[in-house]
């Protein structure tokens, strides 16, 4: 992450998530975003830089991490960010009933040992219920070459949302090495235009799988 220009993101999977966020609304338009797994708040900074005036809410399990990040890397002036320490699913349930989001980003999974109460259909249904009509649920899945977790999460997400796409470095889908695959759940049919735009934005080489193509990977 470039603190002088938070729209520049170093990690490839975070750049891919940022590009999905770019498609969630007209360029520059403020959005409402929920971050489940705050990390270094890289994506919160990206959204503030590219969509000033956005309202953001971040949930992080580790208080020490969030305190360290906010102390050493304060958010840019003008950022509207509410932080919460706790479990992602619990925090989701505790939000006021009327609160909904344009984008919900889940960045918790870092391998096959994913939290069972989050890596499931019921959690995705609860997250989907917090989305606005055009809202997008973005899930980063870190996995081993066998893609066991990716397969299970595609299946769970498909049960909770009308359409699902997978976006990653091309070699990830061949099961050549461990890495990250970004899953995107939409409340409307996936747009071929979104595929074209994500492939153009990269990072390269990039692949977007939907429908039958995604079936072949997850079968």
Secondary structure, DSSP 8 states (H G I E B T S, - for coil): --TT-TT---SHHHHHHHHHHHHSSSTT---EEEEES-TT-HHHHHHHHHSTT-EEEEEES-HHHHHHHHHHS---TT-EEEEEES-HHHHHHHS-TT--EEEEEEEEE-SS---TTTSSHHHHHHHHTTEEEEEEEEEEEEE-TT-HHHHHHHHHHHHHSSEEEEEEEGGGGGT-S-EEEEEEEESS---HHHHHHHHHHSSSSEEEEEHHHHHHHH-
